[in-house]
């Protein structure tokens, strides 16, 4: 199957149209391009008998949103956020936390809350943990809940503004299926809410002249980011976000510019492979924030499940974009105008993110 035509050169006659559409697009998507990462926190709940401890961990960027002035205000604001947002209910009765401990470091902070199940409760109390943290932070913020009972992981959930509570089964045995599902779903969500990765994928689809060329590029990208994930998780290779994130933005700008300037199709899977390595380090950063266990089985489960989720998210996005691209290429008049405009918007988005992440 052939995606008709090659990439047309930018036509001066559509300059006014391009300018108007560019300004319109930037106005509509400004909240999106500014909010590449809506934030990810974690809530680790440990159950030992009648005692329950909850540790809320947050990144430095989220701390800045709750305490803009920093200093002593950060500790107080974080303690208040944790006390008001992390809630425990036993048979629908709220149990207050008995103490809180705050630790703030360079990369983020942690708050430890302790709860005690009253001895007056029945034999099998209905214990519910709820977190309002995603509602109180940036729109789209997510929080990974991990429940450990007697040292074993029994529950994992991804909280957001809509899904914010879970009933704890204090007698539950750890489930590997739950762990696989949790990492797989997180991988899918990471792609579908990672606007920069979606824009890069759109650039690949836009540049492909044949279905074979697109499949080769996507395969190269997949193999490359899988290697990066394995290097970080298994090999301990470290790539700081201050380098990875600007490089991801630069790769988006590059693919948009190349789509505009290249005059004839040429193989570029090796370039896509190199870019895939960079994007893989970005994926790995999200996986590390979640934690993936200490045993070989836990690490393998986390790596394979998360990567599978990333691939599923990519395929879902590609399946959505491809029909639109085919419709555009089937109409020469649309292709002559819309393909250069889309490429220009991709380049502008990448340039915007690059400047934002370098500042």
Order of alpha helices (4+ residues) and beta strands (2+ residues): alpha-beta-beta-alpha-alpha-beta-beta-beta-beta-beta-alpha-beta-beta-beta-alpha-alpha-alpha-alpha-alpha-alpha-alpha
